[in-house]
Amino acid sequence: MTKQNLTAICNKLDKFLLSKQKHLNEFICKHNLAVPSMHKNRNFWYKQMLISIVSECAEILDHFNWKHWSQDFTFVEHCDYPLLNKTKDNYNDQIMFLIELVDIFHFLLSIQLLPNKDDKKPVFSAFLFNKDSVLDLTLEHKYFRNINPFIFLFEIMDECSSNIRYYSSLEVSKKENNRKIDHVTPVLDFSRFIYLLKEKYSFISIDNLYIIYINKMALNYKRQLEKYAMSTKTEDNYNIIEQISTDIDMYKSTIKSNQKDDLVQNIEDLYNFLLLIYNREIKKLEI
């Protein structure tokens, strides 16, 4: 495996993801006329994506056993709270936790799609599949290797909140924004978070996150077709758990049959599998 080959396949995967995310974003704008175009209003959309990431982080927090008023609570030092098994079915709880992580995928990819004041290429898979690059960029955070994922969530929220305040102040003062959008830091921080989780929990798989992303994207299309609204919202993530489980098992059998210990080839196999299930879901939705 060469660095060039890894970069090439990650770029190929990102191009696929970004094109599908772009189509979903345009679909949402088309089905909700109150939403401004994403081709314009760059500052508004960047702030919206950051707010969305903070909101998803808050939902992820509730999967950890931190609430001292709950009978499930157990005191731990340094706020190193374990993930909370909310039901007797631990597997479903794990899938629901992964779905929460994947929700952030949508907003990170959408940030990559926003017009920017530089010509840097979008980044996403290169961080998630290249642990060395993430850790190299993390050397500035000397405590990173010892910090627990629960606390690192607040690092992500703090970084997002800082930018939310900045862009909100521009709207209030009606000043022109001369700052380029930082599309790297949110992805880098999220990748750090994923690697922290992987060190503690064996069920965390980057491949599975990508598979769940496609399934959640299909659900997001379905929501728009059904006139999704917060006032009538129901917990429908459970509806895709069975399909996610089937797809993960199918993918595992595919990888096992290939018996390859080659990251580049494995990402290529993942790309082909994502394309397969994406086309299946789009066909079912008839869009």
DOKEKE-30705 format. One record per residue: residue in three letters; x, y, z of N, C-alpha, C, O in turn. Coordinates in steps of 0.001 Angstrom, whole numbers, plus 500000, padded with zeros to 6 digits. Example, Ala and Ser with C-alpha at 12.3 -4.5 7.8 and 13.67 -1.06 7.14 Angstrom:
BEGIN
resn/n_xx/n_yy/n_zz/ca_xx/ca_yy/ca_zz/c_xx/c_yy/c_zz/o_xx/o_yy/o_zz
ala/513190/494310/507800/512300/495500/507800/513200/496700/507800/514236/496681/508465
ser/512850/497750/507080/513670/498940/507140/512900/500030/507870/513409/501138/508039
***
This chain:
BEGIN
resn/n_xx/n_yy/n_zz/ca_xx/ca_yy/ca_zz/c_xx/c_yy/c_zz/o_xx/o_yy/o_zz
met/500842/498792/500000/500000/500000/500000/500870/501247/500000/501774/501377/500825
thr/500602/502160/499084/501335/503415/499066/500416/504539/499511/499191/504430/499449
lys/501040/505627/499963/500265/506779/500406/499429/507334/499260/498297/507772/499465
gln/499995/507314/498045/499269/507828/496878/498023/506988/496587/496964/507521/496256
asn/498167/505666/496718/497021/504785/496456/495925/504984/497497/494738/504976/497170
leu/496332/505164/498753/495355/505386/499823/494634/506711/499608/493416/506793/499764
thr/495384/507738/499252/494779/509052/498982/493797/508963/497822/492714/509545/497870
ala/494180/508234/496783/493335/508123/495583/492011/507431/495894/490954/507889/495458
ile/492061/506334/496644/490821/505613/496931/489953/506396/497914/488726/506351/497818
cys/490562/507108/498850/489791/507945/499777/489111/509091/499029/487971/509445/499331
asn/489807/509663/498064/489210/510725/497244/488048/510190/496419/487035/510867/496244
lys/488203/508972/495914/487133/508334/495135/485902/508117/496002/484776/508376/495578
leu/486131/507638/497227/485033/507409/498158/484371/508728/498541/483144/508812/498606
asp/485172/509751/498793/484634/511066/499155/483813/511670/498022/482765/512271/498260
lys/484287/511512/496800/483557/512047/495647/482170/511425/495571/481186/512107/495284
phe/482102/510128/495832/480810/509424/495848/479916/509959/496964/478755/510291/496728
leu/480459/510042/498179/479683/510506/499329/479195/511935/499145/478042/512250/499439
leu/480080/512795/498658/479728/514203/498498/478651/514391/497440/477765/515231/497595
ser/478723/513620/496374/477704/513746/495328/476336/513315/495849/475320/513917/495502
lys/476308/512267/496687/475040/511790/497232/474516/512739/498308/473311/512968/498409
gln/475433/513292/499115/475011/514262/500125/474483/515532/499476/473511/516124/499946
lys/475127/515941/498400/474675/517128/497671/473264/516918/497132/472426/517817/497205
his/473007/515737/496594/471677/515440/496063/470630/515463/497172/469528/515977/496979
leu/470974/514905/498336/470043/514919/499464/469778/516349/499926/468631/516711/500188
asn/470828/517166/500029/470649/518558/500455/469730/519315/499506/468866/520075/499942
glu/469920/519105/498208/469076/519776/497205/467643/519266/497289/466692/520017/497069
phe/467500/517987/497607/466171/517381/497759/465439/518015/498940/464241/518287/498864
ile/466163/518244/500021/465578/518869/501210/465136/520296/500898/464038/520709/501273
cys/465994/521046/500211/465648/522427/499842/464429/522463/498923/463586/523354/499029
lys/464348/521495/498029/463228/521431/497082/461918/521141/497794/460871/521664/497412
his/461970/520310/498829/460747/519894/499517/460406/520775/500721/459393/520552/501384
asn/461238/521762/501001/460938/522715/502063/461286/524108/501553/462435/524542/501633
leu/460291/524795/501033/460523/526074/500373/461003/527152/501335/461509/528187/500900
ala/460853/526924/502636/461321/527909/503618/462840/527868/503775/463433/528772/504363
val/463463/526820/503249/464915/526649/503383/465621/527369/502238/465321/527105/501073
pro/466552/528269/502543/467271/528986/501474/468230/528073/500727/468641/527032/501239
ser/468573/528468/499536/469478/527675/498699/470839/527517/499367/471329/528434/500025
met/471442/526344/499191/472764/526101/499744/473865/526632/498833/475034/526673/499217
his/473482/527040/497622/474467/527641/496715/474776/529078/497137/475796/529648/496749
lys/473887/529643/497927/474076/530998/498452/474044/530903/499976/474066/529803/500529
asn/473993/532020/500640/473849/532032/502110/474869/531139/502806/474530/530373/503708
arg/476132/531251/502370/477188/530394/502897/477303/530478/504416/477394/529453/505092
asn/477298/531698/504954/477455/531867/506400/476318/531217/507172/476535/530577/508201
phe/475093/531390/506659/473921/530779/507299/474069/529271/507362/473821/528667/508406
trp/474472/528651/506251/474543/527202/506187/475693/526645/507012/475580/525569/507599
tyr/476796/527377/507053/477913/526906/507883/477491/526892/509355/477765/525941/510087
lys/476828/527957/509763/476347/528035/511145/475316/526935/511417/475337/526310/512478
gln/474422/526703/510463/473415/525656/510627/474056/524277/510825/473627/523497/511676
met/475082/523992/510030/475750/522689/510132/476459/522541/511477/476458/521460/512065
leu/477056/523611/511956/477735/523567/513254/476736/523382/514391/476983/522618/515324
ile/475607/524083/514310/474554/523912/515321/474052/522473/515305/473795/521880/516353
ser/473918/521926/514114/473451/520542/513971/474435/519570/514610/474023/518608/515259
ile/475725/519811/514433/476744/518940/515021/476682/519005/516547/476776/517978/517220
val/476525/520215/517093/476404/520366/518546/475183/519610/519056/475244/518938/520085
ser/474077/519726/518331/472846/519035/518724/473041/517516/518727/472586/516827/519639
glu/473720/517004/517697/473963/515560/517631/474915/515111/518740/474758/514021/519291
cys/475895/515945/519067/476807/515618/520167/476043/515495/521482/476342/514632/522307
ala/475060/516362/521664/474243/516300/522879/473462/514993/522939/473285/514418/524013
glu/472993/514524/521780/472284/513246/521746/473233/512090/522031/472858/511115/522682
ile/474464/512205/521541/475465/511168/521802/475787/511107/523292/475991/510025/523842
leu/475834/512265/523944/476112/512308/525385/475141/511439/526169/475519/510808/527156
asp/473904/511407/525732/472885/510655/526462/473034/509150/526320/472288/508393/526941
his/473980/508711/525515/474268/507277/525431/475313/506866/526466/475603/505681/526634
phe/475874/507858/527154/476830/507576/528217/476121/507634/529577/475143/508361/529754
asn/476626/506870/530505/475981/506750/531823/476488/507844/532774/477210/507561/533730
trp/476098/509107/532497/476621/510223/533282/475591/510841/534232/475959/511656/535078
lys/474335/510479/534116/473288/511152/534892/473221/510606/536319/472797/509473/536546
his/473645/511427/537264/473730/510968/538653/472360/510725/539281/472267/510075/540322
trp/471297/511241/538662/469960/511040/539229/469320/509745/538703/468190/509408/539059
ser/470067/509028/537848/469556/507761/537320/470034/506598/538183/471147/506620/538708
gln/469178/505578/538324/469539/504388/539089/470643/503582/538405/471241/502696/539016
asp/470911/503896/537131/471979/503204/536400/473352/503786/536718/474375/503182/536397
phe/473373/504945/537342/474634/505673/537514/475611/504941/538429/475236/504398/539468
thr/476879/504943/538010/477974/504428/538818/479091/505462/538808/479485/505945/537747
phe/479593/505795/539963/480646/506810/540044/481940/506292/539409/482374/505172/539678
val/482546/507132/538558/483848/506824/537959/484715/508070/538031/484206/509191/538013
glu/486012/507875/538112/486923/509007/538161/487129/509606/536767/486993/508923/535752
his/487456/510882/536748/487802/511599/535513/486672/511592/534482/486920/511743/533285
cys/485445/511417/534940/484274/511438/534039/484398/510425/532903/483910/510663/531797
asp/485046/509307/533175/485223/508289/532145/484006/507367/532127/484114/506171/532398
tyr/482845/507943/531802/481589/507209/531878/481478/506181/530759/481840/506467/529618
pro/480981/504991/531075/480801/503961/530041/479534/504219/529237/478665/504985/529654
leu/479442/503578/528093/478205/503640/527339/477109/502930/528118/477349/501917/528775
leu/475916/503474/528035/474791/502946/528792/473987/501975/527937/473562/502317/526834
asn/473784/500783/528441/472913/499816/527786/471484/500143/528189/471072/499862/529315
lys/470728/500734/527272/469402/501240/527626/468328/500161/527653/467294/500325/528301
thr/468572/499056/526948/467593/497976/526904/468295/496648/527152/469511/496603/527342
lys/467523/495576/527149/468114/494250/527296/468807/493814/526011/469629/492898/526020
asp/468468/494483/524895/469071/494148/523607/470262/495063/523366/470115/496145/522796
asn/471429/494634/523795/472621/495476/523699/473011/495764/522258/473540/496835/521958
tyr/472752/494805/521358/473113/494999/519950/472356/496187/519357/472950/497026/518680
asn/471062/496258/519606/470265/497381/519094/470741/498705/519672/470763/499717/518972
asp/471124/498703/520949/471651/499925/521563/472932/500367/520873/473158/501559/520666
gln/473758/499408/520523/475004/499724/519826/474722/500312/518446/475359/501285/518042
ile/473774/499729/517728/473417/500253/516407/472852/501664/516528/473170/502535/515718
met/472019/501891/517535/471450/503233/517728/472551/504243/518030/472492/505384/517573
phe/473543/503830/518792/474679/504711/519076/475438/505034/517791/475828/506181/517573
leu/475648/504033/516945/476332/504256/515665/475516/505173/514750/476080/505981/514012
ile/474209/505048/514801/473349/505931/514006/473531/507383/514440/473561/508286/513605
glu/473652/507602/515747/473891/508962/516251/475215/509509/515702/475297/510677/515322
leu/476248/508661/515661/477531/509088/515101/477386/509442/513621/477938/510432/513143
val/476638/508615/512922/476469/508803/511478/475687/510074/511162/475895/510681/510111
asp/474802/510477/512048/474072/511729/511828/475045/512892/511640/474773/513824/510884
ile/476175/512827/512333/477180/513879/512184/477838/513822/510811/478268/514849/510286
phe/477918/512622/510224/478458/512476/508864/477798/513464/507913/478467/514159/507149
his/476464/513512/507977/475703/514336/507029/476118/515808/507100/476233/516479/506074
phe/476336/516291/508295/476656/517705/508467/478126/518000/508153/478451/519078/507657
leu/479003/517051/508441/480415/517225/508084/480582/517245/506563/481329/518065/506029
leu/479895/516353/505876/479964/516322/504414/479346/517584/503817/479837/518106/502816
ser/478285/518065/504422/477635/519281/503923/478550/520492/504059/478527/521383/503210
ile/479358/520532/505122/480339/521611/505271/481348/521570/504137/481771/522610/503633
gln/481735/520353/503736/482685/520206/502635/482125/520761/501319/482871/521188/500437
leu/480806/520742/501215/480146/521169/499974/479948/522683/499877/479654/523196/498797
leu/480102/523390/500971/479867/524829/500962/480957/525553/500174/482123/525165/500237
pro/480590/526602/499433/481604/527384/498710/482589/528012/499686/482200/528504/500745
asn/483860/527990/499324/484885/528479/500233/485797/529460/499518/485740/529609/498298
lys/486640/530126/500296/487523/531154/499728/488912/530604/499431/489858/531367/499238
asp/489031/529308/499396/490283/528708/498955/489942/527528/498047/488770/527195/497876
asp/490933/526913/497482/490702/525831/496534/491099/524476/497102/491367/523533/496358
lys/491134/524390/498436/491484/523120/499050/490401/522084/498779/489207/522386/498802
lys/490843/520860/498523/489898/519784/498283/489241/519367/499600/489854/519453/500663
pro/488007/518922/499519/487328/518453/500728/488086/517304/501388/488784/516548/500712
val/487950/517175/502683/488590/516087/503422/487534/515329/504204/486615/515927/504763
phe/487665/514046/504240/486751/513246/505051/487365/511861/505288/487881/511585/506371
ser/487308/511005/504282/487771/509627/504439/489261/509519/504737/489693/508569/505390
ala/490045/510472/504270/491491/510418/504504/491806/510432/505997/492780/509816/506428
phe/491001/511122/506781/491189/511138/508232/490639/509869/508873/491282/509267/509732
leu/489448/509473/508448/488788/508336/509087/489507/507014/508836/489454/506105/509665
phe/490183/506909/507683/490862/505655/507364/492369/505701/507574/493052/504697/507376
asn/492885/506837/507968/494329/506955/508158/494611/507455/509562/494773/508655/509784
lys/494668/506545/510492/494849/506887/511901/496141/507668/512133/496188/508571/512968
asp/497186/507313/511388/498481/507983/511571/498383/509479/511294/498966/510287/512017
ser/497644/509848/510243/497525/511273/509909/496769/512023/510988/497085/513173/511292
val/495766/511369/511569/494987/511998/512640/495850/512193/513873/495837/513262/514483
leu/496595/511168/514239/497425/511256/515436/498574/512239/515246/498968/512922/516191
asp/499116/512316/514025/500174/513296/513750/499666/514704/513983/500356/515538/514569
leu/498448/514961/513519/497855/516289/513674/497367/516534/515094/496956/517642/515437
thr/497414/515501/515907/496915/515595/517269/498029/515794/518280/497769/515920/519477
leu/499254/515824/517816/500377/515966/518733/500307/517266/519531/500842/517363/520635
glu/499630/518275/518943/499486/519549/519645/498641/519381/520898/498755/520167/521838
his/497791/518357/520913/496972/518060/522083/497690/516966/522873/497459/515780/522638
lys/498538/517349/523784/499369/516380/524494/498555/515418/525343/499005/514313/525645
tyr/497369/515837/525723/496548/514998/526588/495666/514057/525792/494948/513243/526372
phe/495708/514155/524476/494725/513445/523654/494705/511942/523907/493637/511342/524024
arg/495871/511345/523990/495925/509890/524121/495366/509409/525461/495024/508235/525602
asn/495270/510303/526439/494779/509911/527761/493341/510358/528022/492733/509957/529014
ile/492810/511177/527140/491477/511706/527378/490426/510659/527000/490676/509821/526133
asn/489276/510697/527629/488225/509737/527287/487240/510379/526304/487111/511602/526256
pro/486550/509551/525527/485676/510086/524471/484550/510968/524984/484150/511915/524308
phe/484032/510667/526176/482955/511484/526735/483400/512942/526864/482670/513854/526476
ile/484590/513157/527406/485103/514519/527590/485461/515147/526249/485288/516351/526060
phe/485959/514339/525317/486353/514911/524025/485151/515445/523241/485299/516326/522394
leu/483976/514913/523523/482770/515458/522892/482636/516950/523163/482180/517706/522306
phe/483039/517370/524367/482941/518783/524717/483963/519619/523949/483744/520807/523712
glu/485073/519003/523563/486042/519686/522695/485392/520014/521347/485540/521116/520818
ile/484674/519033/520812/483996/519233/519529/482941/520329/519645/482864/521227/518807
met/482134/520241/520694/481071/521225/520870/481632/522628/521108/481067/523615/520637
asp/482739/522709/521837/483349/524009/522120/483868/524652/520842/483680/525848/520621
glu/484519/523856/520004/485040/524368/518733/483906/524852/517842/483992/525925/517246
cys/482849/524064/517753/481685/524459/516942/481018/525707/517512/480645/526616/516771
ser/480873/525741/518824/480194/526875/519472/480933/528183/519234/480308/529226/519041
ser/482247/528132/519248/483052/529322/518997/482749/529909/517620/482600/531122/517472
asn/482660/529045/516624/482352/529511/515269/480903/529944/515129/480602/530869/514374
ile/480007/529287/515846/478595/529696/515823/478464/531119/516352/477744/531934/515776
arg/479164/531421/517455/479108/532773/518027/479678/533803/517045/479143/534903/516909
tyr/480760/533436/516368/481391/534370/515423/480442/534700/514273/480247/535868/513940
tyr/479855/533668/513671/478984/533908/512524/477676/534570/512936/477075/535296/512145
ser/477235/534330/514152/476045/535021/514653/476325/536502/514862/475466/537344/514601
ser/477529/536820/515332/477889/538229/515539/477946/538975/514216/477640/540166/514158
leu/478337/538278/513149/478350/538912/511827/476944/539281/511379/476728/540338/510788
glu/475994/538402/511664/474612/538674/511277/474064/539873/512039/473361/540710/511473
val/474390/539950/513322/473893/541056/514147/474502/542381/513709/473805/543390/513600
ser/475804/542370/513459/476495/543610/513086/476420/543896/511588/476784/544980/511132
lys/475939/542900/510827/475840/543009/509369/477196/543289/508726/477294/544000/507726
lys/478228/542718/509321/479566/542870/508759/479821/541784/507725/479224/540708/507760
glu/480726/542099/506803/481091/541120/505786/482065/540110/506387/482939/540465/507177
asn/481901/538864/506005/482781/537822/506522/483995/537653/505617/483864/537323/504438
asn/485168/537882/506177/486388/537708/505407/487125/536424/505786/488240/536178/505324
arg/486500/535621/506620/487141/534397/507083/486725/533225/506182/485551/533074/505843
lys/487693/532414/505811/487358/531228/505032/486763/530175/505965/487085/530129/507152
ile/485899/529339/505419/485269/528287/506204/486301/527218/506536/487021/526736/505661
asp/486359/526861/507796/487258/525794/508230/486541/524458/508065/485754/524053/508922
his/486820/523782/506959/486164/522505/506717/487021/521327/507184/486614/520172/507060
val/488205/521621/507719/489124/520565/508150/488934/520216/509624/488797/519041/509967
thr/488926/521218/510494/488886/520973/511940/487695/520124/512382/487885/519202/513176
pro/486468/520393/511901/485349/519549/512350/485550/518066/512020/485233/517198/512833
val/486078/517781/510825/486302/516380/510436/487436/515774/511250/487364/514619/511671
leu/488490/516568/511470/489624/516084/512253/489196/515758/513681/489558/514712/514218
asp/488428/516652/514292/487962/516416/515663/487060/515185/515738/487158/514383/516667
phe/486186/515049/514748/485295/513885/514719/486103/512599/514552/485790/511588/515180
ser/487132/512626/513718/487984/511447/513523/488710/511093/514811/488847/509917/515148
arg/489175/512109/515532/489806/511869/516834/488817/511174/517775/489169/510223/518473
phe/487613/511652/517779/486575/511080/518631/486323/509616/518286/486194/508776/519177
ile/486254/509311/516984/486023/507937/516544/487161/507026/516998/486918/505902/517437
tyr/488392/507503/516894/489529/506671/517302/489562/506466/518822/489959/505405/519304
leu/489149/507475/519558/489034/507306/521007/487990/506247/521348/488192/505432/522248
leu/486886/506266/520629/485833/505268/520848/486317/503866/520487/486047/502900/521200
lys/487037/503770/519369/487513/502466/518909/488442/501812/519923/488475/500587/520048
glu/489196/502636/520644/490107/502089/521649/489365/501515/522855/489900/500666/523567
lys/488140/501974/523084/487374/501532/524257/486304/500497/523912/485975/499643/524736
tyr/485758/500573/522690/484613/499737/522348/484873/498981/521049/485089/499587/519999
ser/484851/497662/521130/485203/496819/519986/484164/496856/518875/484478/496522/517733
phe/482925/497257/519187/481893/497246/518153/481971/498463/517212/481257/498517/516211
ile/482822/499418/517528/482972/500594/516669/483779/500210/515437/484942/499820/515544
ser/483168/500320/514283/483814/499993/513017/483581/501122/512029/482443/501538/511812
ile/484650/501617/511435/484522/502713/510471/483757/502249/509241/482934/502991/508706
asp/484021/501031/508791/483278/500492/507647/481778/500491/507932/480976/500882/507083
asn/481405/500046/509138/479993/499994/509498/479360/501384/509522/478190/501539/509171
leu/480120/502384/509929/479592/503751/509938/479205/504193/508530/478179/504847/508339
tyr/480019/503840/507558/479709/504203/506169/478458/503464/505688/477625/504043/504990
ile/478328/502207/506053/477148/501428/505662/475890/502018/506292/474852/502128/505639
ile/475991/502392/507557/474847/503000/508247/474509/504362/507644/473342/504747/507579
tyr/475531/505084/507206/475298/506393/506575/474359/506262/505374/473446/507072/505209
ile/474578/505251/504541/473724/505066/503368/472299/504737/503795/471344/505259/503220
asn/472152/503879/504796/470820/503531/505282/470115/504733/505910/468911/504913/505727
lys/470863/505555/506648/470257/506738/507260/469918/507777/506194/468934/508505/506323
met/470725/507843/505153/470408/508756/504057/469069/508380/503422/468258/509251/503109
ala/468845/507082/503234/467570/506623/502670/466408/507024/503576/465349/507435/503100
leu/466618/506901/504885/465580/507308/505839/465329/508806/505754/464184/509243/505872
asn/466373/509599/505553/466213/511054/505437/465418/511434/504187/464625/512375/504211
tyr/465633/510703/503106/464811/510916/501900/463345/510594/502212/462440/511344/501849
lys/463135/509472/502888/461775/509037/503227/461089/510081/504106/459900/510354/503943
arg/461838/510656/505027/461277/511686/505898/460771/512878/505080/459684/513396/505338
gln/461548/513300/504112/461148/514442/503296/459906/514123/502478/459022/514968/502337
leu/459834/512925/501945/458670/512508/501161/457417/512446/502020/456301/512621/501531
glu/457622/512192/503322/456488/512100/504251/456262/513398/505024/455577/513408/506046
lys/456848/514503/504523/456644/515837/505110/457107/515898/506563/456366/516325/507448
tyr/458327/515472/506788/458917/515453/508133/458797/516816/508820/459078/517852/508218
ala/458377/516800/510081/458273/518040/510863/458528/517717/512328/458150/516648/512808
met/459169/518642/513039/459470/518422/514453/458198/518242/515277/458192/517525/516277
ser/457119/518903/514846/455870/518842/515606/455214/517457/515544/454413/517102/516409
thr/455564/516678/514509/454969/515344/514363/456036/514250/514364/455771/513115/513968
lys/457231/514597/514805/458368/513670/514758/458151/512446/515643/457649/512559/516761
thr/458533/511276/515132/458545/510043/515911/459940/509427/515810/460705/509771/514909
glu/460272/508526/516719/461588/507871/516688/461563/506777/515627/461122/505657/515887
asp/462037/507109/514439/461983/506152/513326/463332/505509/513024/463431/504700/512101
asn/464374/505852/513785/465673/505219/513552/465609/503707/513770/466331/502943/513130
tyr/464731/503290/514686/464596/501858/514956/464140/501096/513709/464394/499899/513576
asn/463465/501800/512798/462925/501143/511611/464006/500661/510645/463736/499820/509787
ile/465219/501180/510775/466262/500792/509828/467295/499846/510450/468249/499452/509779
ile/467116/499478/511721/468088/498618/512390/468201/497258/511704/469305/496747/511516
glu/467072/496675/511332/467099/495347/510710/467858/495378/509389/468675/494499/509111
gln/467579/496407/508568/468281/496507/507281/469774/496762/507484/470607/496217/506760
ile/470102/497586/508462/471509/497850/508775/472215/496557/509169/473318/496279/508697
ser/471581/495770/510030/472172/494511/510478/472406/493563/509315/473444/492907/509232
thr/471431/493496/508420/471555/492631/507236/472715/493082/506360/473503/492264/505884
asp/472811/494388/506154/473875/494922/505302/475258/494708/505919/476208/494367/505216
ile/475366/494906/507220/476657/494708/507890/477097/493251/507787/478266/492963/507531
asp/476148/492333/507989/476478/490903/507868/476874/490548/506435/477806/489776/506211
met/476156/491117/505477/476470/490858/504076/477866/491383/503723/478631/490732/503012
tyr/478170/492558/504232/479488/493150/503966/480599/492328/504611/481648/492112/504004
lys/480370/491872/505837/481366/491052/506531/481662/489774/505749/482818/489367/505633
ser/480623/489146/505218/480820/487914/504448/481573/488191/503155/482348/487358/502686
thr/481338/489378/502578/482049/489762/501356/483531/489938/501630/484374/489440/500883
ile/483845/490649/502704/485245/490878/503072/485930/489571/503424/487080/489344/503049
lys/485215/488702/504153/485789/487423/504560/486106/486555/503359/487142/485891/503324
ser/485218/486557/502373/485434/485740/501175/486599/486260/500346/487282/485495/499666
asn/486821/487588/500412/487942/488166/499660/489280/487889/500347/490317/487759/499696
gln/489227/487803/501698/490411/487476/502497/491608/488355/502119/492699/487858/501840
lys/491381/489649/502116/492449/490586/501779/492840/491393/503011/491980/491866/503754
asp/494122/491542/503217/494622/492391/504295/495298/493603/503667/496476/493876/503895
asp/494518/494312/502876/495025/495448/502095/494024/496586/502267/492902/496502/501768
leu/494415/497645/502965/493498/498726/503274/492920/499358/502012/491721/499631/501948
val/493758/499591/501014/493286/500214/499774/492235/499340/499105/491191/499833/498678
gln/492511/498049/499016/491546/497138/498397/490274/497034/499227/489177/496945/498677
asn/490417/497044/500537/489239/496976/501408/488352/498206/501257/487126/498099/501292
ile/488969/499370/501088/488179/500591/500868/487502/500533/499504/486371/500992/499343
glu/488199/499968/498527/487598/499778/497196/486385/498854/497294/485348/499111/496683
asp/486524/497775/498068/485399/496855/498280/484245/497557/498995/483078/497350/498661
leu/484581/498386/499976/483554/499145/500690/482842/500092/499743/481617/500202/499776
tyr/483602/500777/498897/483014/501696/497910/482002/500963/497033/480890/501447/496822
asn/482384/499813/496531/481487/499044/495656/480244/498591/496409/479149/498573/495846
phe/480405/498228/497673/479271/497791/498471/478326/498958/498748/477107/498798/498685
leu/478877/500120/499050/478051/501313/499295/477260/501687/498049/476091/502064/498134
leu/477898/501581/496907/477221/501882/495644/476050/500927/495438/474977/501329/494988
leu/476271/499656/495776/475229/498643/495630/474018/498949/496509/472885/498939/496026
ile/474245/499221/497791/473104/499431/498691/472463/500808/498459/471268/500981/498701
tyr/473252/501783/497993/472662/503087/497675/471672/502948/496523/470553/503457/496594
asn/472082/502264/495474/471193/502071/494322/469951/501281/494712/468861/501537/494199
arg/470114/500322/495616/468961/499556/496108/467972/500456/496833/466768/500382/496589
glu/468475/501305/497724/467586/502177/498509/466902/503232/497652/465722/503522/497845
ile/467634/503801/496715/467050/504809/495822/465963/504194/494952/464939/504822/494684
lys/466193/502966/494517/465204/502284/493710/463934/502052/494513/462833/502213/493987
lys/464071/501675/495781/462905/501449/496649/462108/502727/496848/460879/502700/496914
leu/462824/503864/496945/462156/505138/497187/461551/505738/495917/460699/506625/495976
glu/462008/505236/494771/461526/505714/493471/461755/507212/493305/460850/507947/492912
ile/462976/507657/493608/463302/509087/493417/464457/509227/492435/464884/510343/492138
***
